[in-house]
Amino acid sequence: MSALDFALVVLVIHGALGGLDTLYCHEWQARLPRQPWAARELRVHSTRSFLYAVIFIGLAWFEWHGAFAWLLLALFAIEYAVTLIDAVVEDRTRRLSPAERIVHMILGATTGAYIALVAYHACTEWIDAPTAVRLTDHGVVSLILSVYGASVIVSAVRDARASRRLQATGALS
């Protein structure tokens, strides 16, 4: 199994854990879209979800060669920065449940693993290639990542709308 194949498996696990975090921790436990203080956190979540849509679909179906490999690495850096901002916002606005803290710790580990593996592959296989985005297919992994991509787009739109609604009603952000 190549570094990229292993990275995609880790990304599938990461996506499943992210779904658990969103559905169980954010929606069911914290009920974030209904909380008057959650507008800012929902904006951050929306931004990160849109970034993950690009990551999931982008790695499911494309190889990022040349300058596009650098773009992919920059996307990872931006996603990581947004996640750090999210951690600060969450700590300032609410008390996380033990389950959410554990899920966030595991998500941090899987983020580091898939980024390191994809970055290794990008640096050894893609960066020196002529600049292009090439279609690829990773079988069932591509399909799973596509479902994740579509799901995080829905989540991003929902969080963005909830954030705007909370701001419009005068909630704290």
Backbone as numpy.savetxt, mean C-alpha at the origin, in Angstrom:
# Nx Ny Nz CAx CAy CAz Cx Cy Cz
13.16 -20.35 -7.14 12.30 -19.18 -7.14 13.21 -17.94 -7.14
12.93 -17.02 -8.05 13.74 -15.81 -8.15 13.38 -14.83 -7.03
14.24 -13.83 -6.85 13.98 -12.78 -5.86 12.66 -12.08 -6.16
12.38 -11.84 -7.44 11.13 -11.17 -7.80 9.93 -12.05 -7.48
10.00 -13.34 -7.81 8.90 -14.25 -7.51 8.62 -14.29 -6.01
9.70 -14.38 -5.22 9.54 -14.40 -3.77 8.96 -13.07 -3.28
9.43 -11.96 -3.86 8.90 -10.64 -3.49 7.41 -10.57 -3.76
6.96 -11.12 -4.87 5.53 -11.07 -5.20 4.71 -11.91 -4.24
5.26 -13.04 -3.79 4.56 -13.85 -2.79 4.45 -13.06 -1.48
5.55 -12.40 -1.09 5.51 -11.57 0.12 4.49 -10.44 -0.06
4.43 -9.86 -1.27 3.48 -8.79 -1.54 2.04 -9.31 -1.45
1.79 -10.53 -1.87 0.45 -11.12 -1.73 0.10 -11.24 -0.25
1.04 -11.69 0.57 0.81 -11.79 2.02 0.58 -10.40 2.60
1.40 -9.45 2.17 1.28 -8.06 2.63 -0.11 -7.50 2.28
-0.56 -7.75 1.08 -1.88 -7.27 0.67 -3.00 -7.87 1.49
-2.88 -9.15 1.82 -3.90 -9.80 2.66 -3.92 -9.17 4.05
-2.73 -8.93 4.61 -2.65 -8.29 5.92 -3.17 -6.85 5.88
-2.88 -6.14 4.79 -3.40 -4.79 4.63 -4.92 -4.79 4.56
-5.48 -5.79 3.89 -6.94 -5.93 3.84 -7.51 -6.19 5.22
-6.84 -7.05 5.99 -7.26 -7.30 7.37 -7.21 -6.02 8.19
-6.13 -5.26 8.05 -5.99 -4.01 8.78 -7.13 -3.06 8.42
-7.42 -2.94 7.14 -8.47 -2.02 6.69 -9.84 -2.48 7.16
-10.18 -3.72 6.89 -11.54 -4.20 7.19 -11.78 -4.41 8.68
-10.86 -5.08 9.34 -11.08 -5.39 10.76 -10.73 -4.21 11.66
-9.51 -3.69 11.52 -9.04 -2.65 12.45 -9.64 -1.28 12.16
-9.63 -0.86 10.89 -10.10 0.49 10.57 -11.62 0.57 10.46
-12.21 -0.40 9.78 -13.66 -0.33 9.54 -14.48 -0.87 10.71
-14.15 -2.07 11.18 -14.98 -2.71 12.20 -14.66 -2.21 13.60
-13.37 -2.23 13.98 -13.02 -1.82 15.34 -13.10 -0.30 15.54
-12.35 0.44 14.73 -12.25 1.89 14.94 -13.38 2.68 14.27
-14.02 2.08 13.27 -15.08 2.75 12.51 -14.63 4.13 12.03
-13.45 4.17 11.43 -12.83 5.44 11.06 -13.70 6.36 10.20
-14.40 5.85 9.17 -15.18 6.78 8.34 -16.30 7.50 9.09
-16.61 7.05 10.31 -17.68 7.68 11.09 -17.15 8.54 12.24
-15.84 8.61 12.37 -15.26 9.34 13.49 -14.96 10.79 13.11
-15.43 11.75 13.87 -15.25 13.15 13.51 -13.78 13.59 13.48
-12.91 12.89 14.16 -11.50 13.26 14.23 -10.65 12.54 13.19
-11.23 11.73 12.34 -10.46 10.84 11.47 -10.21 11.38 10.07
-10.59 12.61 9.77 -10.46 13.13 8.39 -9.02 13.05 7.89
-8.08 13.50 8.70 -6.68 13.49 8.25 -6.16 12.07 8.04
-6.45 11.19 8.98 -6.01 9.79 8.85 -6.60 9.16 7.60
-7.87 9.44 7.31 -8.50 8.89 6.12 -7.86 9.43 4.84
-7.45 10.71 4.85 -6.73 11.27 3.68 -5.42 10.53 3.46
-4.70 10.28 4.54 -3.42 9.55 4.43 -3.67 8.14 3.93
-4.68 7.47 4.47 -5.01 6.11 4.02 -5.39 6.10 2.54
-6.14 7.10 2.12 -6.53 7.19 0.72 -5.30 7.33 -0.18
-4.39 8.20 0.21 -3.17 8.39 -0.58 -2.39 7.09 -0.67
-2.21 6.43 0.46 -1.45 5.17 0.46 -2.17 4.11 -0.38
-3.47 4.06 -0.32 -4.21 3.07 -1.11 -4.02 3.30 -2.61
-4.04 4.56 -3.04 -3.79 4.83 -4.45 -2.37 4.41 -4.84
-1.41 4.64 -3.97 -0.03 4.20 -4.25 0.03 2.68 -4.36
-0.67 1.99 -3.46 -0.68 0.53 -3.53 -1.39 0.00 -4.76
-2.37 0.71 -5.26 -3.00 0.28 -6.52 -1.95 0.23 -7.62
-1.11 1.25 -7.70 -0.04 1.27 -8.71 0.97 0.15 -8.44
1.33 -0.05 -7.19 2.30 -1.10 -6.85 1.75 -2.47 -7.17
0.54 -2.77 -6.71 -0.05 -4.09 -6.95 -0.19 -4.38 -8.45
-0.84 -3.48 -9.16 -1.08 -3.71 -10.59 0.21 -3.59 -11.37
1.05 -2.64 -10.98 2.32 -2.43 -11.68 3.25 -3.62 -11.60
3.30 -4.28 -10.45 4.17 -5.46 -10.33 3.48 -6.73 -10.82
2.16 -6.73 -10.83 1.43 -7.91 -11.31 1.63 -8.12 -12.80
1.66 -7.04 -13.56 1.58 -7.16 -15.01 2.73 -6.52 -15.79
3.66 -5.85 -15.09 4.69 -5.11 -15.82 6.08 -5.32 -15.24
7.08 -5.22 -16.11 8.48 -5.13 -15.72 8.89 -3.69 -15.94
9.59 -3.12 -15.00 9.95 -1.71 -14.99 11.43 -1.59 -15.36
11.73 -1.33 -16.60 13.11 -1.31 -17.07 13.68 0.10 -17.15
15.00 0.20 -16.99 15.70 1.47 -17.14 15.20 2.52 -16.17
14.86 3.70 -16.69 14.40 4.80 -15.85 13.13 4.45 -15.10
12.32 3.57 -15.64 11.10 3.17 -14.94 11.41 2.39 -13.67
12.55 1.68 -13.64 12.96 0.99 -12.41 13.21 2.02 -11.31
13.86 3.14 -11.68 14.07 4.21 -10.70 12.74 4.79 -10.25
11.79 4.93 -11.16 10.47 5.43 -10.81 9.79 4.49 -9.80
9.92 3.20 -10.02 9.35 2.22 -9.10 9.99 2.35 -7.72
11.30 2.49 -7.67 11.98 2.66 -6.39 11.54 3.96 -5.70
11.33 5.01 -6.47 10.83 6.27 -5.91 9.41 6.09 -5.36
8.60 5.31 -6.06 7.24 5.02 -5.59 7.28 4.31 -4.24
8.21 3.35 -4.09 8.37 2.67 -2.81 8.74 3.67 -1.71
9.64 4.58 -2.01 10.08 5.58 -1.02 8.91 6.48 -0.61
8.10 6.88 -1.59 6.94 7.73 -1.29 5.94 6.97 -0.43
5.68 5.71 -0.77 4.75 4.90 0.02 5.25 4.76 1.45
6.54 4.54 1.61 7.11 4.39 2.94 6.96 5.69 3.74
7.20 6.83 3.09 7.04 8.13 3.76 5.59 8.35 4.18
4.65 7.98 3.31 3.22 8.12 3.66 2.88 7.23 4.84
3.45 6.03 4.90 3.21 5.13 6.03 3.76 5.72 7.32
4.93 6.34 7.26 5.48 6.99 8.46 4.58 8.14 8.92
4.08 8.92 7.97 3.14 10.00 8.30 1.89 9.42 8.96
1.40 8.31 8.42 0.22 7.66 8.98 0.45 7.25 10.43
1.63 6.71 10.73 1.93 6.29 12.10 1.87 7.48 13.05
2.39 8.62 12.63 2.36 9.82 13.46 0.92 10.31 13.64
0.17 10.35 12.55 -1.22 10.82 12.62 -2.03 9.91 13.54
-1.87 8.61 13.39 -2.62 7.67 14.25 -2.25 7.88 15.72
-0.97 8.03 16.01 -0.56 8.21 17.40 -1.10 9.50 18.00
-1.33 10.50 17.17 -1.83 11.79 17.67 -3.35 11.82 17.82
-4.05 10.90 17.13 -5.51 11.02 17.12 -6.26 9.90 17.80
-5.64 8.73 17.97 -6.41 7.63 18.57 -5.48 6.59 19.19
-6.07 5.78 20.04 -5.35 4.68 20.67 -5.60 3.43 19.83
-4.54 2.84 19.31 -4.67 1.65 18.49 -4.88 0.42 19.36
-5.70 -0.50 18.87 -5.93 -1.75 19.59 -4.67 -2.61 19.51
-4.52 -3.56 20.43 -3.38 -4.47 20.35 -3.32 -5.22 19.01
-4.48 -5.61 18.50 -4.51 -6.32 17.21 -3.97 -5.43 16.10
-4.37 -4.16 16.10 -3.91 -3.25 15.05 -2.41 -2.99 15.16
-1.91 -2.87 16.37 -0.46 -2.67 16.55 0.32 -3.88 16.02
-0.17 -5.07 16.31 0.50 -6.28 15.82 0.46 -6.35 14.30
-0.71 -6.09 13.72 -0.83 -6.10 12.26 0.11 -5.07 11.66
0.20 -3.88 12.24 1.09 -2.85 11.71 2.56 -3.28 11.79
2.94 -3.97 12.86 4.32 -4.45 12.97 4.62 -5.48 11.88
3.69 -6.39 11.64 3.89 -7.40 10.60 3.90 -6.74 9.23
3.00 -5.77 9.02 3.00 -5.03 7.75 4.34 -4.32 7.52
4.91 -3.77 8.57 6.22 -3.14 8.44 7.29 -4.12 8.00
7.25 -5.32 8.56 8.22 -6.36 8.18 8.02 -6.80 6.73
6.77 -7.01 6.34 6.53 -7.46 4.96 6.83 -6.35 3.96
6.59 -5.09 4.36 6.96 -3.97 3.49 8.46 -3.99 3.23
9.23 -4.09 4.29 10.68 -4.12 4.15 11.14 -5.28 3.29
10.52 -6.44 3.47 10.92 -7.63 2.71 10.62 -7.47 1.23
9.38 -7.11 0.88 9.08 -7.03 -0.56 9.84 -5.89 -1.22
10.00 -4.76 -0.53 10.76 -3.66 -1.13 12.21 -4.06 -1.35
12.82 -4.69 -0.36 14.22 -5.11 -0.51 14.37 -6.10 -1.66
13.46 -7.04 -1.77 13.56 -8.05 -2.83 13.30 -7.46 -4.21
12.29 -6.61 -4.33 12.03 -5.97 -5.63 13.17 -5.02 -5.98
13.67 -4.27 -4.99 14.79 -3.36 -5.25 16.02 -4.14 -5.70
16.28 -5.27 -5.08 17.40 -6.11 -5.50 17.22 -6.53 -6.96
16.01 -7.00 -7.29 15.73 -7.42 -8.66 15.85 -6.24 -9.63
15.29 -5.11 -9.23 15.35 -3.93 -10.09 16.80 -3.51 -10.33
17.60 -3.54 -9.29 18.99 -3.10 -9.42 19.85 -4.09 -10.19
19.50 -5.37 -10.14 20.32 -6.37 -10.85 19.78 -6.74 -12.22
18.50 -6.52 -12.46 17.90 -6.97 -13.72 17.32 -5.83 -14.58
16.72 -4.83 -13.95 15.94 -3.87 -14.71 16.64 -2.54 -14.97
17.41 -2.03 -14.03 17.95 -0.68 -14.16 18.84 -0.52 -15.38
19.66 -1.50 -15.68 20.59 -1.38 -16.82 19.94 -1.68 -18.17
18.70 -2.13 -18.16 18.00 -2.43 -19.41 17.53 -1.13 -20.05
17.27 -1.15 -21.35 16.72 0.05 -22.00 15.38 0.43 -21.35
15.15 1.73 -21.24 13.95 2.23 -20.58 12.69 1.77 -21.31
11.87 1.04 -20.58 10.62 0.52 -21.13 9.80 -0.08 -20.00
8.52 -0.17 -20.21 7.64 -0.94 -19.35 7.16 -2.10 -20.20
7.46 -3.31 -19.75 7.14 -4.50 -20.52 6.06 -5.32 -19.82
5.13 -5.81 -20.61 4.06 -6.66 -20.10 4.64 -7.99 -19.64
4.14 -8.48 -18.51 4.55 -9.78 -17.99 3.33 -10.45 -17.37
3.48 -11.70 -16.98 2.38 -12.44 -16.37 2.97 -13.40 -15.33
2.50 -13.27 -14.10 2.96 -14.14 -13.02 1.86 -15.12 -12.61
0.98 -15.44 -13.55 -0.07 -16.42 -13.29 -1.04 -15.97 -12.22
-1.32 -16.87 -11.29 -2.31 -16.60 -10.25 -1.89 -15.43 -9.37
-0.59 -15.23 -9.19 -0.12 -14.09 -8.40 -0.54 -12.78 -9.05
-0.44 -12.70 -10.38 -0.89 -11.49 -11.08 -2.38 -11.26 -10.88
-3.15 -12.33 -10.89 -4.60 -12.19 -10.69 -4.92 -11.71 -9.27
-4.23 -12.30 -8.27 -4.46 -11.88 -6.89 -4.09 -10.42 -6.71
-2.92 -10.03 -7.22 -2.49 -8.64 -7.08 -3.43 -7.69 -7.82
-4.03 -8.14 -8.91 -5.00 -7.31 -9.62 -6.26 -7.09 -8.79
-6.72 -8.14 -8.13 -7.87 -8.01 -7.22 -7.53 -7.04 -6.09
-6.33 -7.18 -5.54 -5.88 -6.24 -4.50 -5.87 -4.81 -5.04
-5.34 -4.64 -6.25 -5.28 -3.31 -6.85 -6.65 -2.68 -6.99
-7.60 -3.45 -7.48 -8.97 -2.94 -7.61 -9.57 -2.64 -6.24
-9.30 -3.49 -5.27 -9.83 -3.31 -3.92 -9.30 -2.04 -3.27
-8.00 -1.78 -3.42 -7.46 -0.58 -2.78 -7.91 0.69 -3.49
-8.24 0.60 -4.77 -8.82 1.77 -5.45 -10.18 2.09 -4.83
-11.00 1.08 -4.61 -12.30 1.28 -3.97 -12.10 1.86 -2.57
-11.17 1.30 -1.82 -10.89 1.78 -0.47 -10.39 3.23 -0.49
-9.52 3.55 -1.45 -8.99 4.91 -1.55 -10.10 5.92 -1.82
-10.98 5.59 -2.73 -12.09 6.50 -3.06 -13.01 6.65 -1.85
-13.31 5.55 -1.19 -14.18 5.61 0.00 -13.56 6.46 1.10
-12.27 6.25 1.37 -11.60 7.03 2.41 -11.52 8.51 2.04
-11.26 8.81 0.78 -11.20 10.21 0.34 -12.56 10.88 0.51
-13.62 10.18 0.13 -14.97 10.75 0.28 -15.32 10.95 1.75
-14.99 9.97 2.58 -15.29 10.09 4.01 -14.50 11.26 4.61
-13.26 11.41 4.21 -12.45 12.52 4.71 -13.06 13.87 4.33
-13.47 13.99 3.07 -14.10 15.25 2.63 -15.41 15.50 3.37
-16.19 14.46 3.58 -17.46 14.60 4.30 -17.22 15.05 5.74
-16.22 14.45 6.38 -15.92 14.84 7.76 -15.42 16.28 7.84
-14.62 16.69 6.87 -14.14 18.08 6.84 -15.29 19.04 6.57
-16.19 18.66 5.69 -17.31 19.55 5.34 -18.25 19.74 6.52
-18.33 18.76 7.41 -19.21 18.88 8.57 -18.53 19.59 9.74
-17.29 20.05 9.47 -16.59 20.81 10.51 -15.83 19.97 11.50
-15.62 18.69 11.19 -14.90 17.81 12.10 -13.43 18.24 12.15
-12.79 17.91 13.24 -11.37 18.19 13.40 -10.57 17.35 12.42
-9.48 17.89 11.88 -8.63 17.11 10.99 -7.20 17.30 11.40
